[in-house]
Amino acid sequence: MLKSELYGWLNLPKPTDESGQPFPPGYCHFPQMGEEFFRQLTAEQLITRVVKGYRKPEWVKTRERNEALDTRIYARAAAAHYGLDRFAERHWKALESMVRTERSAEPSAAAAQSGFAAAVAPPASGPTPSRGLGRSGSRRVIRSPFLNY
């Protein structure tokens, strides 16, 4: 599903300056990348095979290397898993605020070089990861506050 989604996004037309239209949702913006990156990004195609009388779609490599496609799909799957594709504007603003707060709380360069403790200190706010099993033998899950809807 994610490969089909990506290939659909790659086919979206770029709006012209004259139209004044915004970029369509899903439009892919790329920095200056080499030709090999785009060959890898489009290294598979969807074909339909007949298996036991039923049509079965299957992605098939058209070239050996497809790491750019794989990493893009893995990143998209991770974003969907964490709900980033369902973020409203308020969620992005809250995340931006958290990042801005963490950056302002970072020590100066001199303080950062002063010792190991400053480098490994936990962040001042935000979720902390679970460290294994609790007393009851079940995993403790700590959820991030900005993912709650």
C-alpha positions as CSV (number, residue, x, y, z in Angstrom):
1,M,0.0,0.0,0.0
2,L,2.8,2.4,0.9
3,K,4.6,1.9,-2.4
4,S,1.4,2.5,-4.3
5,E,0.9,5.7,-2.3
6,L,4.5,6.9,-3.0
7,Y,4.3,6.2,-6.7
8,G,1.0,8.1,-6.8
9,W,2.7,11.0,-5.0
10,L,5.6,10.9,-7.4
11,N,3.1,11.5,-10.3
12,L,1.5,14.6,-8.8
13,P,2.1,17.6,-11.0
14,K,4.0,20.6,-9.6
15,P,1.8,23.7,-9.5
16,T,3.0,26.5,-11.7
17,D,3.9,30.0,-10.4
18,E,1.2,31.5,-12.6
19,S,-1.6,29.3,-11.1
20,G,-0.9,30.4,-7.5
21,Q,-2.1,27.0,-6.3
22,P,-0.5,25.3,-3.3
23,F,1.4,22.1,-3.6
24,P,-1.1,19.1,-3.5
25,P,-1.1,16.9,-0.3
26,G,1.6,14.3,-0.7
27,Y,3.7,16.1,-3.2
28,C,7.3,15.0,-2.9
29,H,9.9,17.7,-2.5
30,F,13.5,16.5,-3.1
31,P,16.8,18.3,-2.4
32,Q,19.4,18.1,-5.2
33,M,19.8,14.4,-5.6
34,G,21.8,12.4,-8.1
35,E,20.3,10.3,-10.9
36,E,21.1,7.0,-9.0
37,F,18.8,8.0,-6.1
38,F,15.9,8.4,-8.5
39,R,16.7,5.2,-10.2
40,Q,16.6,3.4,-6.9
41,L,13.4,5.2,-5.8
42,T,11.6,3.9,-8.9
43,A,13.3,0.5,-9.0
44,E,10.1,-1.5,-8.6
45,Q,6.9,-1.8,-10.6
46,L,3.5,-3.3,-9.8
47,I,2.6,-6.2,-12.0
48,T,-0.5,-8.5,-11.8
49,R,0.0,-12.2,-11.9
50,V,-2.7,-14.9,-12.1
51,V,-2.4,-17.3,-9.2
52,K,-4.9,-20.2,-9.0
53,G,-7.3,-18.3,-11.2
54,Y,-7.1,-15.0,-9.1
55,R,-5.3,-11.8,-10.0
56,K,-2.6,-11.1,-7.5
57,P,-0.7,-7.7,-7.6
58,E,3.0,-8.0,-6.9
59,W,5.9,-5.6,-6.7
60,V,8.9,-6.7,-8.8
61,K,12.3,-5.1,-9.0
62,T,13.3,-3.6,-12.3
63,R,16.9,-3.1,-11.2
64,E,19.1,-4.6,-8.5
65,R,19.5,-1.6,-6.1
66,N,16.4,-0.2,-4.5
67,E,17.7,1.1,-1.1
68,A,16.2,4.6,-1.7
69,L,12.7,3.1,-2.2
70,D,13.1,0.8,0.8
71,T,14.2,3.5,3.2
72,R,11.5,5.9,2.1
73,I,8.9,3.2,2.7
74,Y,10.3,2.3,6.1
75,A,10.3,6.0,7.1
76,R,6.7,6.4,5.9
77,A,5.6,3.2,7.8
78,A,7.2,4.6,11.0
79,A,5.5,7.9,10.6
80,A,2.1,6.2,10.1
81,H,2.8,3.9,13.1
82,Y,3.4,6.9,15.3
83,G,0.4,8.8,13.9
84,L,2.3,11.6,12.2
85,D,0.0,11.3,9.1
86,R,-2.9,12.2,11.4
87,F,-1.4,15.2,13.1
88,A,-3.5,18.3,13.1
89,E,-1.8,21.8,13.0
90,R,-2.0,21.9,16.9
91,H,0.1,18.7,17.1
92,W,2.8,20.1,14.9
93,K,2.8,23.4,16.9
94,A,3.1,21.4,20.2
95,L,6.0,19.4,18.8
96,E,7.7,22.5,17.5
97,S,7.3,24.1,20.9
98,M,8.9,21.0,22.6
99,V,11.9,21.0,20.3
100,R,12.3,24.8,20.7
101,T,12.2,24.3,24.5
102,E,14.8,21.5,24.4
103,R,17.1,23.6,22.2
104,S,17.0,26.6,24.6
105,A,17.8,24.3,27.5
106,E,20.9,22.9,25.9
107,P,24.1,23.8,27.7
108,S,26.6,26.2,26.1
109,A,29.5,24.8,24.1
110,A,31.9,25.3,26.9
111,A,29.6,23.6,29.4
112,A,29.0,20.7,27.0
113,Q,32.8,20.1,26.8
114,S,33.2,20.3,30.5
115,G,32.3,16.7,31.3
116,F,30.6,13.4,30.5
117,A,27.7,14.1,32.9
118,A,26.3,17.0,30.9
119,A,26.4,14.9,27.7
120,V,24.4,12.0,29.1
121,A,21.9,14.0,31.2
122,P,18.3,13.1,30.5
123,P,16.1,15.8,28.8
124,A,14.4,18.2,31.2
125,S,10.9,17.3,29.9
126,G,9.1,14.8,27.8
127,P,8.5,11.0,27.9
128,T,11.1,8.7,29.3
129,P,11.6,5.3,27.9
130,S,10.6,2.2,29.9
131,R,13.5,0.2,31.4
132,G,12.2,-3.3,31.2
133,L,9.6,-5.1,33.2
134,G,7.9,-3.7,36.3
135,R,7.1,-5.6,39.5
136,S,4.0,-7.2,38.1
137,G,6.0,-8.7,35.2
138,S,4.2,-6.6,32.6
139,R,5.8,-3.9,30.4
140,R,5.3,-0.3,31.4
141,V,4.4,1.9,28.5
142,I,4.9,5.7,28.6
143,R,3.2,7.6,25.9
144,S,4.1,11.0,24.6
145,P,1.6,13.8,25.4
146,F,1.4,15.2,21.9
147,L,0.2,12.0,20.4
148,N,-3.1,12.0,22.4
149,Y,-6.1,13.2,20.4
